[in-house]
């Protein structure tokens, strides 16, 4: 009976650990997507800046 209680406690802890791992993986995946999106935005802004600098240079020549 005590062994069964220990087993149930261990299973509950394992389930909790598994849920925590899933949450961590979801959060990690979400952060990776956010990082990728920010990287794309930065690249786009750099392109816009390059084009603006080129236009500015052409109009001042």
N, C-alpha and C positions, 0 to 999 in steps of 0.2 A: 504494500500500500504506500509506504514511504518512497519506495523506488518509483512507483507510478507518478507520484506527486513531483518528484525530481525530474522525471522525464517530461511531464507537462510543462514545468517551469523552463526547462531547457528548450523545449519546442517553442514556447512563447517568446523566449529571448532570441531564438534563431529567426522567428518570424519578424520580430521587431527590427533585428539587424538587417534582414533582407529588405524590409520596407525603407529603412534608412538608406541603404545602398541604392535602391531604385530612385529615391528622391535625389540623392547626390548625383547619380548618373543623368537624371533629367535636368537638374540645375546646370551640370557641366555642359551638356549638349546645348542648352539654351544660351549659355555664355559663349560657346564656340560660334553659334549662329550670330549672336550679337557682335562678336569680334569680327566675323567675316563681313557682316553688313557695314560696320564702321570702316573697315579697311576699304571696301568698295566706295564708300562716300568720300573718304580721304583721297583716293585715286581720282575720283571724278572732280573733286575740288582742285586738285593739283593740275588736272588737264584744263579746267576753266581758267585757273590762274595763268598758266602758260599761254593760253590763247589771248587772254586780256593783256598780258605783258607784250605779246607780239603785236597786237593791234595798237597798243599805246606807242610802241617803238616806231611802227609804221606811220602813225599820224604825227609824230614829232619830228620826223626826218624831213 
